[in-house]
């Protein structure tokens, strides 16, 4: 269908340009016919969209009447879609705040050396 629309547009353009250049009525009739076809095509698409919209609206109405629990579930899911990312960001920030960066390793090294020295002193003292 896209090829037909493109073809009609091309016929419209070329016949309109020829009519404007020459004033020949045959070109005027040709571009008016192409324009009429395009108008009918667009009108048909509008009708199809309106029909689809009515069908969808009717389905949603029937669905919500027949399945109120599912509608409530759908509303809950929409809330989760909105609140979920916010809660996830909050969780990540809280998790980051709870994880403390390791401190300066020097106190741990000094503590290790002190314990080792006490061990050595203890061993030497036993001799």
Residue pairs with C-beta under 8 A, 6 or more apart in sequence:
4 41
5 38
5 41
8 34
8 37
8 38
8 41
9 34
9 38
11 30
11 31
11 34
12 31
12 34
12 35
12 38
15 27
15 28
15 30
15 31
15 34
16 27
16 31
18 24
18 27
19 25
19 27
19 28
19 30
19 31
63 70
63 71
64 71
